[in-house]
Amino acid sequence: MANIEQIMDTFINETIFFFKFDVNTGIVETDIVDRLGFNYMKSLGLTAPCKFDDIISRSLECGFTTIIFTVGESIEQLSCDALLSLYNSGQDYLESSFYNANNSRYYRLVYILHKDSETDHVFAYVLCVDITEVDKKRLKSLTESFESIKKKNYEIEDKLKIINCMSKFYIYIYACDLETEIYHELYNSNTNVQAVLRDVGNINIAVKDLCKLLIKPEYITSFADFIDLSTIRERVGDAQYLTMQFEGYYTGWMEAVIFPGEISDTGVLDKVIIAVRDINYEKEKESKLIYNSYVDDLTKLYNRKMYNENMAEYDGAPIKKNMVLVSVDVNGLKVVNDTLGHDAGDEMLKGVAECMKQCFQQYGRIYRLGGDEYAAIIYITQANLPKLINQFKECINSWHGKLLDTISISLGYVTQNECAGKSIYEMAKIADSRMYKDKEEYYAQRGVDREG
């Protein structure tokens, strides 16, 4: 218990006013009058008895600011509840400070807390001291501490705003301490992940559970390596972030991102932010782009890019004995475009494609190389090849469209048996040569200008 007489003797010459009140009831029974006779309570529009908390509130309204007290390194607002809490925690002496904007003076309030044995109530003995001159340095430090707390609050608000913005793009976000290996949830909108990751937990255990329950086997090793805390500092380096993509059982395609977080005073990365976002739409879009890059839009056959890549794969590799290269060219496309229009020309091109699909697709790949040129790489025995070629010719001859009644093609093909020791490109030249010979015969029989 603090010695009340000794403390009062210390501050008596500087004390402006002194009063006591029951902290349990919060009631100040008598008016607060300073040594010059000024009634402080009446200046606030109050009369005794009144509540101590009302005095604090009115003081703030009338120009007294920063009525706070320090506990260790923290700063708290003054109230009866705060005083009782302090007394119950073993504090029986404390100080608070405030500033009077009306006279530009700083004051210190000294509180001695004492429990009355008869009523079992805690009483506060309060002395007010003018410290404008004698304690400016301490008060400045106190004010700076208070402003520092406010600044930290603003920083927290800024971080919350950032997390709120991130939540629009990421389905779950966690902060992870690299030293303790403890993670804290910042945001999570995925129920499957919520069942595995708690608000707080060990990141290593969490990764094992995620890999076991939610991530497809082919991505488990790479995901575990990506979240490996022992290598994060080295991998992050000066990078703004790290990313990896993986596929989950219930979530589909996801992208995990590691953002560098807090840096210690020694320049060491202490914390990181781990966020995961849904990239199914992007993957679908990517798949469509890949598909479109290899597929002819009009006929839905493979395009020249696919043909060139497939030919490069076959080049230098052993060619199967039943491989056949087919070269097809549409007859009269230019004439149709010029006389009947491009819609009719498109119908002709799609008609040839449909016949090739119907006859060749089950045996291999079919390509539209551009314009009126087509190709097919198929696998069929020497004995069955003539029958397949006849089926294709019959399909072409029996075709009828809405804008055109018939279509005509020139055809050339070559088998691997004919080209022992030749490359795939040499086989393609032979098939093209035979196709052009067929085309010459077609035009010669009809006496048609080759320009068409």
Helices and strands as residue ranges (DSSP letters): H 4-11, E 15-22, E 27-28, H 40-43, E 50-51, H 52-61, E 64-71, E 74-77, H 80-88, E 93-100, E 105-115, E 122-130, H 136-166, E 172-177, E 182-188, H 191-196, E 200-202, H 203-213, H 217-227, H 229-236, E 242-248, E 252-260, E 271-278, H 280-294, H 304-314, E 323-330, H 333-340, H 342-360, G 361-363, E 364-370, E 373-379, H 385-397, E 409-415, G 416-419, H 424-446
